[in-house]
Amino acid sequence: MIGLAGSVVCALSYAGQAPDPVYSYYKEKRPLILNRNVVAIYKAPEQGKPNLDASMLQDKVLHAGPLPGWWLLEMDGGGTRAQVRALAARTDGTVTPVFFDGNGKHLLFQPSVVVQFNDGVNEDIAQQVLASMPGAKFKKEFIPGQYRVTLTAVDGYDAIDAANRLADNPYVKFAVPPATFSGKRNFTPNDPYFEHQWALSSAVPNPTGWGTRLSMRVARAWDVVTATNSVAILILEDGIELEHPDLPIANGKGFLPHNEMGVITYGVGEPLTRFDNHGTPIAGIIGATIDNGRGIAGVAGGASLFSARVHASDAGLGLTTQDTAISQALTWGHANGARISNNSNSYGFVSPVIEQAYLFTKLSGMTHFCASGNSGATSVEYPGDLETVNAVTGILPSGAHAGGSTGEDVDFSAPGYYNIGTDRLTLPVGFQGTFGEILSGDGNYVLFPSTFHGTSFASAYVAGVAALLQTQHPDWLPAQIELALQQTALDLVEPPGVTPDRVGWDDRWGWGLVDAFAAVSTEILDSIVATPNPVKGGLNVNIRLNLLGPAPNDQLYKLRSGNNFVIPIDENNPNNHTILIPRDQDTGARTFTTRGVDAATPVKVYVDFINLRREVTVNVIPATLNALTLNRSSVYGGESLLGTVILAGRAGPSGATVAVTDNSAAVNDVGTATIPAQADRVNFPITTNRTATTSNVTVTATYRGFSLSRTLQVRAVLTDVLSLTLARNVIMGGERVEATVRLTQPAPAGGATINLADNNTATSFFPTLNIPAGATEGTFLVYTGPVGTQTFATINATYFGKGKSTNLTLTPTLWATSLTVTPSVVRGGFNAIGRVEIYSPAPAGGVVVTLNKTNSYCTVPATVTIPQGMRWAEFTIRTFVPGANPIIEGTIRATAGGVTKVAPITVYR
């Protein structure tokens, strides 16, 4: 492994001028958009303001950046590599370019690198890779495989380049410089005190006066469980007022530096600026103490609240944060036992540092919730769009959508308007504070009117419900918490007031409105039953789920098959793999079609509901013989018919081979009939033999030891064909001749159907001849086509397999096939040439063709002879000058073999 690591290290050596900067999002290189109006300088907060060469300042303005330690130097057209490096030589801070984040605000990178190695990379290799960076110092972070690398004597471009080179290493999952960027608030509060908290209780009056109103039924859930301090909730915010009388803050820590009167502090999770007013209301929604005679009740009142200050708020309701601050807060919360996290914010920048922290802490047992965003876009904002985070959008009391962001990553819906929260301000009642109207005399509660709305509070509500579930089930993992919320959520529709149609997840509401009472009081599955059981492959099986009591809300259960070939359950189609048990019902069912099997096959069908599995073993057995049919029940000996075997179910992958037997020589043995795989039937032919006596034959089909029989009557055949004769046995090709069939005795009742056949394509006739009952003969015409040489044909007439034949000779066809006159328009007194052709070469002696004409101003010979072996001959047509009429029209005719051909001729003066 040492040698292998060394080969990787070589790839990290520094090159010359780097290309335009990019940000390595895992292995993907994303371009960075440079802000050319400003350059940033970073100096540790406790070291004060950076020293700058006076010549560098001139008319430029240096002012404090978004967080302590950052300073911004305004420079027109600045930020290039050359300018950054020139400035770095004249200051004691680290100079870095400034980029635009996704919100159009400052994106700054610190002069260090966060490196995450791939799973399975051991510490020796990781440290060899890191040690290859000139002057670098590194230390392990809390997340396994993650290191923080401190760079020396570098500027911001060098830090970005170093991170990108590390990111390309095959051992590295990602490498990025820590980023400072902006975010947005997601507000939606509205309603004073518990009696006005419509989101918590269906008994609360509607704040808008609307007749239609929904709630999360939190008050009913408290009858089942209330949160206790055994469950800790991590709140990622701009701080929570630690001394608020209604908030049980158990732990707190600041992760961003703050400069107060020249003193750098991080705090212990409390607000540090006068604009840090977002976290305190959010904390009240989640965990304000219940039943203490104060203000409002939090969804998870009684839980331990962990305040992580990772945002610094500004006057424009925006914020500044760092990806490393968020990562450190999540791992700090995990290390101190937090099981639920809430982040009611969204960012304009994406960072693998954030994503790895969310992934690590979720895999370690923390369930995450985040606001979906307030832009109204059809895509959830970051980090709510991460798979490790549950994004929550907002609704109105009516159930209508509140305008939050939606899309394929939205998970749940919760109240977004008309909420009330705890507040850190001490202002008079009725005063309009930063976000809403102050309610209490001590200024500890604030009403958020409809003008302030968003998904911030929606996320907080769902995080609180998750904490109730975690209290009730301390051993549940995030997947179980999420599944309980999903399968008990109330499906929503637009417009509001319409009865919800339970269809599960959609990209507008996610799984629907989280229902706290349904989540904590979900009835336990009692049993899963299959009917019939066993079931024949190819037939339907009904799967029924039974609860111990009525469902508190519509509950959707996902079924799975232990053998998707035999019992197909399509997990991508909700209409195929789910069973809905409606509210107040205790049972639900769905029918599935099985597939054919070759042998008995036990298949488990099971349902996982949160932490409980119920299963039933369905014994799928091979199909059995269901029917044998014959398309005719009575035939004459020698005729054929069709039989059909049909299964109860369908044949397995090898097909089904059915034995077919009979008990009489009047029927030829069939042997077997094979039904194709996954089919339920097959047709097979049955042939019979002539018999002098009528008999009833039993035809039997046998499959897997079970037999079915049908009776076939094979009727006696006493009449035969006596003779087949032709009126002429030698004819020229193209002529027709009459044929006569005679029977040995009169045709039986119903007549006698004679089958006719030949062996030459030059002859044709109907394939059957019907001789009426009582008659002894019948006739039919044999048609022939022209032939060039002598041709022989054999004609057969059969009746139930016995018959007679006769021969027919076709001589070459000698009839006229064409006649031409050249020229066909001729001046009187001049000659024309006629040409006549026949079908076949003339025999010995030639063929005499008879000629005549209808034009009185020309003459032709009486005949012309086509010589032996030839197919044509020419003759002379003499003309005369017309008298009174200038133009005389007429024809020339040539006859051979009884066929006459005609050609026009015109004589003119």
PELIN-V506002 format. One record per residue. N is the residue number from 1. PSI is psi in whole degrees, -180 to 180 (NA if undefined). Layout:
N:PSI ; N:PSI
//
This chain:
1:-29 ; 2:-45 ; 3:-39 ; 4:-44 ; 5:-39 ; 6:-37 ; 7:-31 ; 8:-38 ; 9:-38 ; 10:-32 ; 11:-9 ; 12:3 ; 13:146 ; 14:140 ; 15:-169 ; 16:-134 ; 17:124 ; 18:157 ; 19:-178 ; 20:142 ; 21:144 ; 22:161 ; 23:124 ; 24:98 ; 25:95 ; 26:-119 ; 27:-3 ; 28:131 ; 29:118 ; 30:132 ; 31:145 ; 32:134 ; 33:115 ; 34:134 ; 35:110 ; 36:9 ; 37:-1 ; 38:150 ; 39:144 ; 40:149 ; 41:129 ; 42:132 ; 43:136 ; 44:134 ; 45:-39 ; 46:-10 ; 47:-3 ; 48:-161 ; 49:142 ; 50:147 ; 51:131 ; 52:142 ; 53:128 ; 54:-33 ; 55:-23 ; 56:-30 ; 57:-57 ; 58:-117 ; 59:13 ; 60:153 ; 61:128 ; 62:122 ; 63:164 ; 64:143 ; 65:-168 ; 66:-25 ; 67:154 ; 68:140 ; 69:-21 ; 70:136 ; 71:141 ; 72:129 ; 73:115 ; 74:128 ; 75:117 ; 76:129 ; 77:22 ; 78:-175 ; 79:-3 ; 80:165 ; 81:-43 ; 82:-44 ; 83:-40 ; 84:-43 ; 85:-35 ; 86:-41 ; 87:-36 ; 88:-29 ; 89:-11 ; 90:20 ; 91:160 ; 92:8 ; 93:175 ; 94:121 ; 95:137 ; 96:148 ; 97:161 ; 98:133 ; 99:169 ; 100:132 ; 101:-176 ; 102:-15 ; 103:6 ; 104:13 ; 105:-175 ; 106:135 ; 107:117 ; 108:142 ; 109:130 ; 110:157 ; 111:57 ; 112:177 ; 113:135 ; 114:122 ; 115:130 ; 116:119 ; 117:156 ; 118:155 ; 119:137 ; 120:-10 ; 121:122 ; 122:167 ; 123:-34 ; 124:-47 ; 125:-43 ; 126:-44 ; 127:-30 ; 128:-43 ; 129:-45 ; 130:-37 ; 131:-16 ; 132:-12 ; 133:121 ; 134:125 ; 135:8 ; 136:143 ; 137:144 ; 138:157 ; 139:153 ; 140:141 ; 141:177 ; 142:-38 ; 143:130 ; 144:136 ; 145:7 ; 146:138 ; 147:150 ; 148:120 ; 149:123 ; 150:127 ; 151:147 ; 152:151 ; 153:47 ; 154:159 ; 155:-177 ; 156:-37 ; 157:-40 ; 158:-37 ; 159:-42 ; 160:-44 ; 161:-43 ; 162:-41 ; 163:-41 ; 164:-39 ; 165:-42 ; 166:-37 ; 167:-28 ; 168:-11 ; 169:133 ; 170:-19 ; 171:-12 ; 172:132 ; 173:-48 ; 174:158 ; 175:123 ; 176:148 ; 177:142 ; 178:136 ; 179:142 ; 180:128 ; 181:-179 ; 182:168 ; 183:-180 ; 184:151 ; 185:154 ; 186:79 ; 187:150 ; 188:35 ; 189:167 ; 190:99 ; 191:133 ; 192:138 ; 193:171 ; 194:-39 ; 195:-10 ; 196:5 ; 197:81 ; 198:-26 ; 199:-22 ; 200:-25 ; 201:137 ; 202:-11 ; 203:-10 ; 204:134 ; 205:148 ; 206:127 ; 207:-22 ; 208:-7 ; 209:4 ; 210:148 ; 211:-33 ; 212:130 ; 213:142 ; 214:158 ; 215:168 ; 216:-1 ; 217:41 ; 218:-41 ; 219:-39 ; 220:-34 ; 221:-33 ; 222:-24 ; 223:-20 ; 224:-46 ; 225:144 ; 226:153 ; 227:150 ; 228:169 ; 229:2 ; 230:-16 ; 231:125 ; 232:136 ; 233:122 ; 234:123 ; 235:111 ; 236:106 ; 237:-164 ; 238:23 ; 239:155 ; 240:137 ; 241:111 ; 242:-27 ; 243:9 ; 244:130 ; 245:-14 ; 246:5 ; 247:118 ; 248:80 ; 249:114 ; 250:-27 ; 251:151 ; 252:152 ; 253:141 ; 254:143 ; 255:4 ; 256:139 ; 257:148 ; 258:135 ; 259:109 ; 260:109 ; 261:39 ; 262:1 ; 263:127 ; 264:127 ; 265:154 ; 266:-20 ; 267:-179 ; 268:37 ; 269:4 ; 270:161 ; 271:142 ; 272:-13 ; 273:164 ; 274:-9 ; 275:-2 ; 276:72 ; 277:12 ; 278:-40 ; 279:-36 ; 280:-47 ; 281:-38 ; 282:-43 ; 283:-36 ; 284:-41 ; 285:-42 ; 286:-49 ; 287:23 ; 288:140 ; 289:137 ; 290:140 ; 291:44 ; 292:10 ; 293:14 ; 294:137 ; 295:-111 ; 296:171 ; 297:127 ; 298:154 ; 299:-44 ; 300:41 ; 301:131 ; 302:-20 ; 303:162 ; 304:126 ; 305:128 ; 306:121 ; 307:117 ; 308:109 ; 309:104 ; 310:0 ; 311:143 ; 312:117 ; 313:158 ; 314:176 ; 315:-22 ; 316:20 ; 317:20 ; 318:-173 ; 319:163 ; 320:141 ; 321:178 ; 322:143 ; 323:-36 ; 324:-32 ; 325:-42 ; 326:-42 ; 327:-45 ; 328:-36 ; 329:-42 ; 330:-45 ; 331:-33 ; 332:-46 ; 333:-44 ; 334:-45 ; 335:-26 ; 336:9 ; 337:11 ; 338:137 ; 339:-20 ; 340:141 ; 341:150 ; 342:134 ; 343:98 ; 344:49 ; 345:168 ; 346:158 ; 347:158 ; 348:18 ; 349:144 ; 350:141 ; 351:130 ; 352:-23 ; 353:-46 ; 354:-45 ; 355:-40 ; 356:-35 ; 357:-43 ; 358:-43 ; 359:-48 ; 360:-48 ; 361:-31 ; 362:-44 ; 363:-23 ; 364:2 ; 365:11 ; 366:131 ; 367:130 ; 368:142 ; 369:148 ; 370:149 ; 371:142 ; 372:-18 ; 373:156 ; 374:11 ; 375:-16 ; 376:9 ; 377:166 ; 378:28 ; 379:137 ; 380:141 ; 381:158 ; 382:139 ; 383:12 ; 384:-20 ; 385:-1 ; 386:147 ; 387:-24 ; 388:-6 ; 389:141 ; 390:114 ; 391:136 ; 392:129 ; 393:169 ; 394:154 ; 395:163 ; 396:168 ; 397:-27 ; 398:-14 ; 399:-7 ; 400:155 ; 401:141 ; 402:8 ; 403:8 ; 404:169 ; 405:147 ; 406:-168 ; 407:-171 ; 408:-14 ; 409:2 ; 410:139 ; 411:-42 ; 412:167 ; 413:149 ; 414:168 ; 415:136 ; 416:-12 ; 417:159 ; 418:54 ; 419:164 ; 420:142 ; 421:167 ; 422:155 ; 423:150 ; 424:-8 ; 425:150 ; 426:92 ; 427:163 ; 428:154 ; 429:137 ; 430:-11 ; 431:138 ; 432:103 ; 433:-160 ; 434:-40 ; 435:-22 ; 436:-165 ; 437:131 ; 438:134 ; 439:-43 ; 440:158 ; 441:-28 ; 442:2 ; 443:22 ; 444:2 ; 445:147 ; 446:137 ; 447:131 ; 448:103 ; 449:177 ; 450:-18 ; 451:-19 ; 452:116 ; 453:165 ; 454:-170 ; 455:3 ; 456:-51 ; 457:-31 ; 458:-45 ; 459:-41 ; 460:-42 ; 461:-46 ; 462:-37 ; 463:-39 ; 464:-42 ; 465:-41 ; 466:-37 ; 467:-36 ; 468:-44 ; 469:-39 ; 470:-34 ; 471:-44 ; 472:-34 ; 473:81 ; 474:-27 ; 475:0 ; 476:142 ; 477:167 ; 478:-39 ; 479:-34 ; 480:-40 ; 481:-48 ; 482:-42 ; 483:-40 ; 484:-42 ; 485:-41 ; 486:-47 ; 487:-5 ; 488:-2 ; 489:150 ; 490:121 ; 491:142 ; 492:155 ; 493:166 ; 494:132 ; 495:164 ; 496:155 ; 497:-17 ; 498:140 ; 499:124 ; 500:139 ; 501:110 ; 502:104 ; 503:6 ; 504:-146 ; 505:145 ; 506:167 ; 507:7 ; 508:-41 ; 509:-4 ; 510:-135 ; 511:-7 ; 512:-168 ; 513:122 ; 514:130 ; 515:104 ; 516:-43 ; 517:-45 ; 518:-38 ; 519:-42 ; 520:-10 ; 521:21 ; 522:130 ; 523:143 ; 524:140 ; 525:127 ; 526:-48 ; 527:162 ; 528:128 ; 529:139 ; 530:134 ; 531:131 ; 532:163 ; 533:108 ; 534:162 ; 535:141 ; 536:134 ; 537:130 ; 538:-14 ; 539:173 ; 540:146 ; 541:136 ; 542:124 ; 543:122 ; 544:134 ; 545:137 ; 546:133 ; 547:163 ; 548:-22 ; 549:-179 ; 550:144 ; 551:133 ; 552:-15 ; 553:167 ; 554:127 ; 555:127 ; 556:121 ; 557:135 ; 558:123 ; 559:152 ; 560:154 ; 561:137 ; 562:-11 ; 563:94 ; 564:-12 ; 565:-43 ; 566:-44 ; 567:91 ; 568:122 ; 569:109 ; 570:105 ; 571:-10 ; 572:-4 ; 573:104 ; 574:-27 ; 575:-4 ; 576:-31 ; 577:7 ; 578:155 ; 579:127 ; 580:124 ; 581:111 ; 582:160 ; 583:136 ; 584:5 ; 585:159 ; 586:11 ; 587:155 ; 588:156 ; 589:163 ; 590:148 ; 591:137 ; 592:145 ; 593:124 ; 594:172 ; 595:157 ; 596:147 ; 597:155 ; 598:-28 ; 599:163 ; 600:128 ; 601:112 ; 602:131 ; 603:128 ; 604:129 ; 605:126 ; 606:163 ; 607:131 ; 608:120 ; 609:104 ; 610:-109 ; 611:18 ; 612:136 ; 613:133 ; 614:139 ; 615:158 ; 616:142 ; 617:117 ; 618:122 ; 619:104 ; 620:120 ; 621:161 ; 622:151 ; 623:156 ; 624:166 ; 625:129 ; 626:-35 ; 627:151 ; 628:124 ; 629:153 ; 630:136 ; 631:-11 ; 632:137 ; 633:-11 ; 634:129 ; 635:159 ; 636:144 ; 637:128 ; 638:-17 ; 639:167 ; 640:161 ; 641:175 ; 642:137 ; 643:157 ; 644:131 ; 645:138 ; 646:135 ; 647:154 ; 648:93 ; 649:-156 ; 650:152 ; 651:150 ; 652:-175 ; 653:-26 ; 654:2 ; 655:178 ; 656:117 ; 657:114 ; 658:128 ; 659:133 ; 660:122 ; 661:167 ; 662:171 ; 663:26 ; 664:147 ; 665:-11 ; 666:-16 ; 667:131 ; 668:143 ; 669:134 ; 670:-44 ; 671:-92 ; 672:156 ; 673:122 ; 674:121 ; 675:127 ; 676:161 ; 677:135 ; 678:16 ; 679:163 ; 680:2 ; 681:164 ; 682:145 ; 683:150 ; 684:147 ; 685:148 ; 686:126 ; 687:147 ; 688:167 ; 689:154 ; 690:142 ; 691:146 ; 692:-12 ; 693:146 ; 694:134 ; 695:153 ; 696:119 ; 697:136 ; 698:120 ; 699:128 ; 700:134 ; 701:133 ; 702:130 ; 703:126 ; 704:42 ; 705:0 ; 706:136 ; 707:149 ; 708:144 ; 709:153 ; 710:150 ; 711:132 ; 712:126 ; 713:121 ; 714:112 ; 715:149 ; 716:147 ; 717:110 ; 718:-11 ; 719:140 ; 720:167 ; 721:121 ; 722:-44 ; 723:159 ; 724:116 ; 725:155 ; 726:146 ; 727:-36 ; 728:137 ; 729:-9 ; 730:119 ; 731:160 ; 732:140 ; 733:128 ; 734:-18 ; 735:171 ; 736:159 ; 737:149 ; 738:138 ; 739:148 ; 740:131 ; 741:127 ; 742:143 ; 743:158 ; 744:-25 ; 745:165 ; 746:147 ; 747:145 ; 748:176 ; 749:136 ; 750:-8 ; 751:173 ; 752:123 ; 753:111 ; 754:129 ; 755:129 ; 756:144 ; 757:161 ; 758:178 ; 759:21 ; 760:134 ; 761:-13 ; 762:-14 ; 763:151 ; 764:151 ; 765:172 ; 766:147 ; 767:-14 ; 768:156 ; 769:123 ; 770:115 ; 771:119 ; 772:155 ; 773:133 ; 774:-18 ; 775:155 ; 776:-7 ; 777:164 ; 778:157 ; 779:157 ; 780:158 ; 781:136 ; 782:118 ; 783:143 ; 784:160 ; 785:166 ; 786:144 ; 787:149 ; 788:-21 ; 789:168 ; 790:132 ; 791:145 ; 792:141 ; 793:144 ; 794:129 ; 795:133 ; 796:142 ; 797:119 ; 798:152 ; 799:108 ; 800:47 ; 801:-11 ; 802:145 ; 803:-166 ; 804:164 ; 805:162 ; 806:159 ; 807:147 ; 808:130 ; 809:130 ; 810:120 ; 811:159 ; 812:143 ; 813:123 ; 814:19 ; 815:159 ; 816:136 ; 817:-24 ; 818:156 ; 819:128 ; 820:149 ; 821:130 ; 822:120 ; 823:161 ; 824:-14 ; 825:116 ; 826:143 ; 827:136 ; 828:134 ; 829:-13 ; 830:160 ; 831:156 ; 832:164 ; 833:129 ; 834:146 ; 835:126 ; 836:139 ; 837:151 ; 838:169 ; 839:-42 ; 840:160 ; 841:143 ; 842:141 ; 843:-175 ; 844:136 ; 845:-11 ; 846:-179 ; 847:124 ; 848:124 ; 849:128 ; 850:133 ; 851:148 ; 852:173 ; 853:161 ; 854:-4 ; 855:118 ; 856:-8 ; 857:26 ; 858:162 ; 859:150 ; 860:158 ; 861:159 ; 862:-34 ; 863:164 ; 864:139 ; 865:128 ; 866:118 ; 867:160 ; 868:134 ; 869:-9 ; 870:157 ; 871:3 ; 872:164 ; 873:153 ; 874:156 ; 875:160 ; 876:136 ; 877:117 ; 878:142 ; 879:164 ; 880:155 ; 881:124 ; 882:154 ; 883:-101 ; 884:-42 ; 885:133 ; 886:-25 ; 887:129 ; 888:123 ; 889:150 ; 890:-167 ; 891:160 ; 892:139 ; 893:140 ; 894:129 ; 895:128 ; 896:133 ; 897:26 ; 898:0 ; 899:129 ; 900:134 ; 901:145 ; 902:139 ; 903:140 ; 904:152 ; 905:136 ; 906:129 ; 907:131 ; 908:161 ; 909:NA
//
